Amino acid sequence: MDPRLTRQTWLRTTAIRVALVAAVAGCKTYEPKPLDATQAMTEWRSRSPNSESVRAFAERLAKAEPDAPIAFDATDGLTLREAEPVALVFNPDLRVARMEAHVAHATAEFAGLWQDPVAGFELAQILEGVSDPWFVAPAVNITIPISGTPVAAKALADAAYVAELRRIAAQEWEVRADLRETWVSWSAQLVRAELAEAVVVELRAVADLAERQHAAGVLSRLDARVFVVECAGRAAEAIEARARAQELELELLDILGLAPGTPLKLVPTLAFAPRASEEGVLQDALLKGNAQLATLRESFEVADRSLMLEIRKQYPDLTIGPGYLYDTGTSGPFIGFSLPIPLWNRNQQGVAQAIAEREVARARFDSAYEHAASRLAVAWTRYRAGCDVRAALESSVVPMAEEQDAAVRHVATLGRVDPFLLLRAIDTKNDAKVRLATAHAEESIGAVRIDELLGPPEPPPTETDASPLSTETQDPLP
């Protein structure tokens, strides 16, 4: 073999090897990071609603929403409004959703990059007929995306990231609505438990009275026994009501992302008013602010960008392959070109699928709007019915029941005691108060669902950003 060929071949091979080693040196290396359930459990149990991360998030929320509490202090008890930033920081589903947003962010960050060059090397020997039979041709193929595919891919990835942020904002708003509804239900259940326990105390007094009347020969043993059985039954109902309240409190801790047994006092509230309750303006507010519809708008944008990318893929990209050729004793640089011909395939399948997916995205938006409008009508009806029932109970039913109970007790002080009349008066009063608590809860839950459908309140404009995506999505991880 010609010594010059051997030396030139060695030099070119060495250069290719050095280039490959340099390229590989820039690649990531694998590092194992196994699961650690013990550490996760320790972190969960150590969370505090008064932590610095929650305080910082509560401050952001107060600046973005006019009705958010200005001062945050969980040491004197956690109110519903103060609990919302706690849930937004610690809720387990939201934490996973924000981690998923990092995937979309990483995709968008590196989308649209050119394909890596491909190194090639051809070595052949002509068996006879020439004095220098070796053919050597190293080359590097570089694809020039003249079709504009990287730009379309970058636009698609950016749209997907924005859609992911919208999805997180909608999920955050859903968590806040779930927290509000569960909080109201828990508060109403506390009222029911307290009323049930108060009834047990009153019935024990009536049972004692009936027992004394039996001893005096006024009541039979069977009649006196009725009050003992009634008292025992109401005691069981009180235990059940208190257990249900404790169950709802544990559900609240789960929404808040706090472990059971966390030293925390929750402040009950039954009052919640919607931001808007005029039937004529609700539909416009729904279309403008509903979080799910905002997410589906971005999903449609993703589908549209995907169609653009598939259309770009129909057009060919130019591949250039510069190299160096040594053939039959002569050598010199060369350059090769290749250009696919969009003749048969033309990415017809990808384009057709993208068109169909865009129409599906359009149909999903239309369907979601119809469902949301129907749900808004139901929520508004529930809210107005709750208002009317609560007003009626507060203005007439509860006062009348209390007056009846007071009258019966007044008669009892005069010595004309009828235990059965006392029992009916206690039942009537308790039933009226339980119905009032239920009506108040129904009214507030209707208000919560109206607000959920109307979407997050619009933040006040700032000099740097007049309309940010949402308070929660400006930073995927608070």
C-alpha positions as CSV (number, residue, x, y, z in Angstrom):
1,M,0.0,0.0,0.0
2,D,1.2,3.5,-0.8
3,P,2.7,5.0,2.4
4,R,1.1,8.4,1.6
5,L,-2.3,6.7,1.6
6,T,-1.6,5.0,4.9
7,R,-0.5,8.3,6.5
8,Q,-3.4,10.3,5.1
9,T,-5.9,7.6,6.1
10,W,-4.5,7.5,9.6
11,L,-4.7,11.3,9.9
12,R,-8.3,11.4,8.7
13,T,-9.3,8.5,10.9
14,T,-7.7,10.1,13.9
15,A,-9.4,13.5,13.1
16,I,-12.8,11.7,12.9
17,R,-12.2,9.9,16.2
18,V,-11.2,13.1,18.0
19,A,-14.3,14.8,16.7
20,L,-16.5,11.9,17.9
21,V,-14.9,11.9,21.3
22,A,-15.3,15.7,21.6
23,A,-19.0,15.4,20.6
24,V,-19.7,12.5,23.1
25,A,-18.0,14.5,25.9
26,G,-20.8,17.0,25.7
27,C,-23.5,14.3,26.3
28,K,-25.2,13.8,29.6
29,T,-24.2,10.9,31.9
30,Y,-26.7,8.7,33.8
31,E,-27.0,9.1,37.5
32,P,-29.3,6.8,39.5
33,K,-31.8,8.4,41.9
34,P,-33.9,5.7,43.5
35,L,-37.2,6.3,45.3
36,D,-37.0,7.0,49.0
37,A,-40.4,6.5,50.7
38,T,-39.0,7.2,54.1
39,Q,-37.7,10.6,53.1
40,A,-41.0,11.4,51.4
41,M,-43.0,10.4,54.5
42,T,-40.7,12.5,56.7
43,E,-41.1,15.5,54.4
44,W,-44.9,15.1,54.3
45,R,-45.2,15.0,58.1
46,S,-42.9,18.0,58.6
47,R,-44.9,20.4,56.4
48,S,-46.2,23.5,58.1
49,P,-49.0,25.7,56.9
50,N,-47.0,28.6,58.4
51,S,-43.9,27.9,56.3
52,E,-42.0,30.5,54.4
53,S,-43.1,29.1,51.0
54,V,-46.7,29.3,52.0
55,R,-46.3,32.9,53.3
56,A,-44.6,33.9,50.0
57,F,-47.3,32.4,48.0
58,A,-50.0,34.0,50.1
59,E,-48.4,37.4,49.5
60,R,-48.4,36.8,45.7
61,L,-52.0,35.8,45.9
62,A,-52.9,38.9,47.9
63,K,-51.4,41.1,45.3
64,A,-53.2,39.4,42.4
65,E,-56.6,38.9,43.9
66,P,-58.5,41.8,45.6
67,D,-60.5,39.6,47.9
68,A,-57.5,37.5,49.1
69,P,-56.5,38.1,52.8
70,I,-53.8,40.7,53.1
71,A,-52.3,39.3,56.4
72,F,-51.5,35.6,56.6
73,D,-51.1,34.0,60.0
74,A,-51.9,30.3,60.6
75,T,-50.8,30.4,64.2
76,D,-54.2,31.6,65.5
77,G,-56.2,29.2,63.3
78,L,-56.5,28.7,59.6
79,T,-59.4,30.4,57.8
80,L,-60.7,29.3,54.5
81,R,-59.0,32.1,52.6
82,E,-55.8,31.4,54.4
83,A,-56.1,27.7,53.6
84,E,-56.1,28.3,49.8
85,P,-52.4,29.3,49.5
86,V,-51.5,26.3,51.7
87,A,-53.4,24.0,49.3
88,L,-51.8,25.6,46.3
89,V,-48.3,25.0,47.7
90,F,-48.7,21.5,49.2
91,N,-51.6,19.8,47.4
92,P,-50.1,16.5,46.1
93,D,-51.9,16.5,42.7
94,L,-50.7,20.1,42.0
95,R,-47.1,19.3,42.9
96,V,-47.2,16.4,40.4
97,A,-48.8,18.7,37.8
98,R,-46.1,21.3,38.2
99,M,-43.4,18.6,37.8
100,E,-45.1,17.6,34.6
101,A,-44.8,21.2,33.4
102,H,-41.1,20.8,33.7
103,V,-41.3,18.1,31.0
104,A,-43.1,20.5,28.6
105,H,-40.6,23.3,29.5
106,A,-37.7,21.0,28.7
107,T,-39.2,20.0,25.4
108,A,-39.9,23.6,24.5
109,E,-36.4,24.7,25.5
110,F,-34.6,22.3,23.1
111,A,-37.2,22.1,20.4
112,G,-36.4,23.1,16.8
113,L,-32.7,22.2,17.0
114,W,-31.0,21.1,13.8
115,Q,-30.2,17.4,13.4
116,D,-26.7,16.3,14.4
117,P,-24.3,15.9,11.5
118,V,-23.6,12.3,10.4
119,A,-20.0,11.2,9.8
120,G,-19.3,8.7,7.1
121,F,-16.3,6.9,5.8
122,E,-16.0,4.8,2.6
123,L,-13.0,2.6,1.9
124,A,-12.7,0.3,-1.1
125,Q,-10.1,-1.5,-3.2
126,I,-10.1,-1.9,-6.9
127,L,-8.8,-5.4,-7.4
128,E,-7.1,-5.0,-10.8
129,G,-6.4,-2.7,-13.7
130,V,-4.8,0.3,-11.8
131,S,-1.6,0.9,-10.1
132,D,-3.2,2.6,-7.0
133,P,-6.3,0.5,-6.3
134,W,-7.5,2.3,-3.1
135,F,-10.6,4.4,-2.9
136,V,-11.0,6.5,0.3
137,A,-13.9,9.0,0.9
138,P,-14.6,10.4,4.5
139,A,-17.5,12.8,4.6
140,V,-19.8,14.6,7.1
141,N,-23.5,14.9,6.1
142,I,-25.3,18.0,7.4
143,T,-29.1,18.5,7.0
144,I,-30.2,22.1,6.1
145,P,-33.8,22.5,7.1
146,I,-35.0,24.6,4.2
147,S,-38.5,23.4,4.8
148,G,-38.8,25.4,8.0
149,T,-39.5,22.3,10.1
150,P,-37.5,23.4,13.2
151,V,-39.3,26.7,13.4
152,A,-42.7,24.9,13.3
153,A,-41.5,22.4,15.8
154,K,-40.4,25.2,18.2
155,A,-43.7,26.9,17.8
156,L,-45.5,23.6,18.6
157,A,-43.4,23.0,21.7
158,D,-44.0,26.6,22.9
159,A,-47.7,26.2,22.4
160,A,-47.7,22.9,24.3
161,Y,-45.8,24.5,27.2
162,V,-48.4,27.3,27.4
163,A,-51.2,24.8,27.2
164,E,-49.5,22.9,30.1
165,L,-49.4,26.1,32.2
166,R,-53.1,26.7,31.4
167,R,-53.9,23.2,32.5
168,I,-52.1,23.7,35.8
169,A,-53.9,27.0,36.4
170,A,-57.2,25.2,35.8
171,Q,-56.2,22.4,38.1
172,E,-55.2,24.9,40.8
173,W,-58.6,26.6,40.5
174,E,-60.3,23.3,40.7
175,V,-58.4,22.5,43.9
176,R,-59.4,25.8,45.4
177,A,-63.1,25.1,44.5
178,D,-62.9,21.6,46.0
179,L,-61.3,23.1,49.1
180,R,-64.1,25.7,49.4
181,E,-66.9,23.2,48.9
182,T,-65.4,20.7,51.4
183,W,-64.8,23.4,53.9
184,V,-68.4,24.6,53.8
185,S,-69.6,21.0,54.0
186,W,-67.3,20.4,57.0
187,S,-68.5,23.6,58.7
188,A,-72.2,22.6,58.2
189,Q,-71.4,19.1,59.6
190,L,-69.9,20.7,62.7
191,V,-73.1,22.7,63.2
192,R,-75.1,19.4,62.9
193,A,-72.8,17.6,65.3
194,E,-73.1,20.4,67.9
195,L,-76.9,20.5,67.5
196,A,-77.1,16.8,67.9
197,E,-75.0,16.9,71.0
198,A,-77.1,19.7,72.4
199,V,-80.3,17.7,71.8
200,V,-78.8,14.8,73.7
201,V,-78.3,17.0,76.7
202,E,-81.9,18.3,76.5
203,L,-83.3,14.9,76.0
204,R,-81.4,13.6,79.1
205,A,-83.2,16.2,81.1
206,V,-86.5,15.2,79.7
207,A,-85.8,11.5,80.3
208,D,-85.0,12.4,83.9
209,L,-88.2,14.3,84.2
210,A,-90.2,11.3,82.7
211,E,-88.5,9.0,85.2
212,R,-89.5,11.2,88.1
213,Q,-93.1,11.3,86.8
214,H,-93.0,7.5,86.6
215,A,-91.8,7.3,90.1
216,A,-94.7,9.6,91.1
217,G,-97.1,7.5,89.3
218,V,-97.9,10.0,86.6
219,L,-96.3,8.1,83.7
220,S,-96.3,4.4,83.0
221,R,-93.1,2.5,82.7
222,L,-93.7,2.1,79.0
223,D,-94.1,5.8,78.4
224,A,-91.1,6.7,80.5
225,R,-89.0,4.1,78.6
226,V,-89.8,6.0,75.3
227,F,-87.6,8.9,76.4
228,V,-84.7,6.6,77.4
229,V,-84.8,4.9,74.0
230,E,-85.0,8.3,72.2
231,C,-82.1,9.7,74.2
232,A,-79.9,6.7,73.4
233,G,-80.8,6.9,69.7
234,R,-80.0,10.6,69.6
235,A,-76.7,10.0,71.4
236,A,-75.8,7.5,68.6
237,E,-76.7,10.1,66.0
238,A,-74.5,12.7,67.7
239,I,-71.6,10.3,67.6
240,E,-72.2,9.6,64.0
241,A,-72.4,13.3,63.2
242,R,-69.2,14.1,65.0
243,A,-67.4,11.2,63.2
244,R,-68.6,12.6,59.9
245,A,-67.2,16.0,60.8
246,Q,-63.8,14.4,61.7
247,E,-63.9,12.6,58.3
248,L,-64.4,15.8,56.4
249,E,-61.6,17.4,58.4
250,L,-59.3,14.7,57.3
251,E,-60.4,15.3,53.7
252,L,-59.5,18.9,54.1
253,L,-56.0,18.0,55.4
254,D,-55.6,15.8,52.3
255,I,-56.6,18.7,50.0
256,L,-54.2,20.9,51.9
257,G,-51.4,18.3,51.4
258,L,-50.9,18.0,55.2
259,A,-50.5,14.8,57.2
260,P,-53.2,13.6,59.6
261,G,-52.4,14.8,63.1
262,T,-50.8,18.0,61.9
263,P,-51.2,20.5,64.8
264,L,-53.6,22.9,63.1
265,K,-56.9,24.6,64.1
266,L,-59.3,25.1,61.2
267,V,-61.8,27.9,61.5
268,P,-65.3,26.9,60.2
269,T,-67.4,29.1,58.0
270,L,-70.7,28.7,56.3
271,A,-70.6,32.1,54.5
272,F,-69.4,32.3,50.9
273,A,-70.7,34.7,48.3
274,P,-70.0,34.5,44.5
275,R,-68.2,37.2,42.7
276,A,-71.2,37.7,40.5
277,S,-74.8,36.5,40.9
278,E,-76.6,38.5,38.1
279,E,-78.0,35.9,35.7
280,G,-77.6,38.2,32.7
281,V,-73.8,38.6,33.1
282,L,-72.9,35.1,34.1
283,Q,-72.7,33.6,30.6
284,D,-70.4,36.3,29.3
285,A,-68.2,35.9,32.4
286,L,-68.2,32.1,31.8
287,L,-66.9,32.4,28.3
288,K,-64.3,34.9,29.2
289,G,-62.8,33.4,32.4
290,N,-63.7,29.7,32.7
291,A,-60.4,27.9,33.4
292,Q,-61.3,24.7,31.5
293,L,-62.2,26.7,28.4
294,A,-59.0,28.6,28.6
295,T,-57.1,25.3,28.7
296,L,-59.0,23.9,25.7
297,R,-58.3,27.1,23.8
298,E,-54.6,26.4,24.2
299,S,-55.1,22.8,23.3
300,F,-56.7,23.9,20.1
301,E,-53.7,26.1,19.5
302,V,-51.4,23.1,20.0
303,A,-53.4,21.1,17.5
304,D,-53.2,24.0,15.0
305,R,-49.4,24.2,15.5
306,S,-49.2,20.4,15.1
307,L,-50.9,20.7,11.7
308,M,-48.5,23.4,10.7
309,L,-45.6,21.1,11.6
310,E,-47.0,18.2,9.6
311,I,-47.5,20.4,6.6
312,R,-43.9,21.6,6.9
313,K,-42.7,18.0,6.9
314,Q,-44.1,17.6,3.4
315,Y,-41.4,19.8,2.0
316,P,-37.9,18.3,1.7
317,D,-34.7,19.3,3.6
318,L,-31.4,19.6,1.8
319,T,-28.5,17.4,3.0
320,I,-25.0,18.5,2.3
321,G,-22.1,16.1,2.7
322,P,-18.6,17.7,2.4
323,G,-15.7,15.3,2.4
324,Y,-12.3,14.4,1.1
325,L,-11.7,11.9,-1.7
326,Y,-8.6,9.8,-2.4
327,D,-9.0,7.8,-5.6
328,T,-6.3,6.0,-7.8
329,G,-3.5,8.2,-6.6
330,T,-5.3,11.6,-6.8
331,S,-7.0,13.4,-3.9
332,G,-9.1,16.4,-3.2
333,P,-12.2,17.8,-1.4
334,F,-15.7,17.1,-2.6
335,I,-19.2,18.0,-1.6
336,G,-22.4,15.9,-2.1
337,F,-26.0,17.0,-2.1
338,S,-29.2,15.0,-1.5
339,L,-32.8,16.2,-1.6
340,P,-35.8,13.9,-1.1
341,I,-38.5,14.1,-3.7
342,P,-42.1,14.5,-2.3
343,L,-43.7,12.3,-4.9
344,W,-45.6,9.5,-3.2
345,N,-45.6,9.8,0.6
346,R,-45.7,13.6,1.1
347,N,-46.5,13.0,4.8
348,Q,-50.2,12.6,3.8
349,Q,-50.9,10.4,6.8
350,G,-49.5,13.0,9.3
351,V,-51.3,15.9,7.7
352,A,-54.6,14.1,7.6
353,Q,-54.3,13.0,11.2
354,A,-53.4,16.5,12.3
355,I,-56.4,18.0,10.5
356,A,-58.7,15.5,12.2
357,E,-57.1,16.2,15.6
358,R,-57.6,19.9,15.2
359,E,-61.3,19.3,14.5
360,V,-61.4,17.1,17.6
361,A,-59.9,20.0,19.7
362,R,-62.6,22.3,18.3
363,A,-65.3,19.8,19.2
364,R,-63.9,19.4,22.7
365,F,-64.1,23.2,23.2
366,D,-67.6,23.4,22.0
367,S,-68.7,20.5,24.1
368,A,-67.0,21.8,27.2
369,Y,-68.7,25.2,26.7
370,E,-72.1,23.6,26.5
371,H,-71.6,21.5,29.6
372,A,-70.2,24.5,31.5
373,A,-73.1,26.7,30.6
374,S,-75.5,24.0,31.8
375,R,-73.6,23.6,35.0
376,L,-73.6,27.3,35.6
377,A,-77.4,27.4,35.2
378,V,-77.7,24.6,37.8
379,A,-75.3,26.3,40.2
380,W,-77.2,29.6,39.9
381,T,-80.5,27.8,40.6
382,R,-79.0,26.0,43.6
383,Y,-77.6,29.3,44.9
384,R,-80.8,31.2,44.5
385,A,-82.9,28.4,46.1
386,G,-80.5,28.2,49.0
387,C,-80.8,32.0,49.5
388,D,-84.6,31.8,49.5
389,V,-84.8,28.8,51.8
390,R,-82.2,30.3,54.2
391,A,-84.1,33.6,54.3
392,A,-87.4,31.8,55.0
393,L,-85.9,29.7,57.8
394,E,-84.1,32.7,59.4
395,S,-87.1,35.0,59.2
396,S,-89.9,32.6,60.3
397,V,-89.3,28.9,60.8
398,V,-86.4,29.1,63.3
399,P,-87.9,32.0,65.3
400,M,-91.3,30.2,65.5
401,A,-89.6,27.0,66.6
402,E,-87.7,28.8,69.3
403,E,-90.8,30.6,70.5
404,Q,-92.6,27.3,70.7
405,D,-89.8,25.7,72.7
406,A,-89.7,28.7,75.1
407,A,-93.5,28.6,75.6
408,V,-93.4,24.9,76.4
409,R,-90.6,25.5,78.9
410,H,-92.5,28.4,80.5
411,V,-95.5,26.0,81.0
412,A,-93.1,23.5,82.6
413,T,-92.0,26.1,85.1
414,L,-95.6,26.5,86.1
415,G,-95.8,22.8,87.1
416,R,-97.8,21.6,84.2
417,V,-95.1,19.5,82.5
418,D,-95.8,17.2,79.5
419,P,-92.6,15.3,78.6
420,F,-94.1,14.4,75.2
421,L,-94.8,18.1,74.5
422,L,-91.2,18.9,75.5
423,L,-89.9,16.2,73.1
424,R,-91.9,17.6,70.2
425,A,-90.7,21.1,70.9
426,I,-87.1,20.0,71.1
427,D,-87.4,18.1,67.8
428,T,-89.0,21.0,66.0
429,K,-86.4,23.4,67.2
430,N,-83.5,21.1,66.3
431,D,-85.0,20.2,62.9
432,A,-85.4,23.9,62.0
433,K,-81.8,24.7,63.0
434,V,-80.4,21.7,61.1
435,R,-82.4,22.7,58.0
436,L,-81.0,26.3,58.4
437,A,-77.4,25.0,58.5
438,T,-78.1,22.8,55.4
439,A,-79.7,25.7,53.5
440,H,-76.8,27.9,54.3
441,A,-74.4,25.3,53.1
442,E,-76.4,24.7,49.9
443,E,-76.3,28.5,49.3
444,S,-72.6,28.7,49.8
445,I,-71.8,25.6,47.8
446,G,-73.9,27.1,44.9
447,A,-71.8,30.2,45.2
448,V,-68.6,28.2,45.2
449,R,-69.6,26.4,42.0
450,I,-70.6,29.6,40.3
451,D,-67.1,31.0,41.1
452,E,-65.5,27.8,39.9
453,L,-67.2,28.1,36.6
454,L,-66.5,31.8,36.2
455,G,-62.8,31.1,36.7
456,P,-60.1,32.8,38.7
457,P,-60.5,36.6,39.3
458,E,-58.6,38.8,36.9
459,P,-55.4,40.1,38.5
460,P,-54.9,43.9,38.5
461,P,-52.8,45.2,35.6
462,T,-49.1,46.0,36.3
463,E,-46.5,47.9,34.5
464,T,-44.6,44.9,33.4
465,D,-47.5,42.6,32.5
466,A,-51.1,43.8,32.0
467,S,-52.5,40.3,31.8
468,P,-50.4,37.5,33.2
469,L,-51.5,33.9,32.6
470,S,-52.5,33.5,36.3
471,T,-51.0,34.0,39.7
472,E,-50.3,30.3,40.1
473,T,-48.6,29.7,36.7
474,Q,-46.1,32.4,36.7
475,D,-43.8,30.1,38.6
476,P,-44.5,26.3,38.1
477,L,-43.1,25.5,41.5
478,P,-44.0,28.0,44.2
